[in-house]
Amino acid sequence: MNDAPATEQPMSASSPAANSPSPAIAPEDGILWRGRQWAVTDFGLERLGGGQSVPTDRLFEDISVYSWIRRMGDRPDVDLDDFTTAFMVALVLHGFVTNLPGAKVLEDYQKAERKRARSA
């Protein structure tokens, strides 16, 4: 299990979206879907404004143990509703949807919400 947080590093605005996340995501940077705080891009899943990202090849890691929804639920600055929606859209658009039962996503979302409520 890898509990490492999503990538948090400065990004070069000149980097192509397919190779690295961009600090300020724009439609020309490969956006496939945009939410309030998160976007699905050619790179994977990126926080709008930069700072956090999940590359496509890491979207499905540890899904049955401690998914990205639960990881991001540990971060009070993350809009969990928007992240969960973006995560699901990313799984669909990047071809993982056939491997993920919807009940698992709902269960992880509920666990993250309960943990957040206990922390508040």
Number of C-alpha atoms within 10 A of each C-alpha: 9 9 11 7 13 17 14 11 12 12 14 12 14 10 13 15 19 15 11 17 31 28 20 15 21 15 10 8 19 19 18 16 16 20 14 12 17 26 28 28 26 23 23 28 29 30 24 20 14 19 17 19 23 21 18 20 10 13 19 16 15 13 18 11 11 14 21 25 25 22 15 19 25 16 13 11 8 14 14 22 16 16 23 21 16 24 24 20 20 24 21 14 16 17 11 15 15 8 11 15 9 10 9 13 20 13 13 22 21 15 15 19 18 12 14 15 9 7 9 6
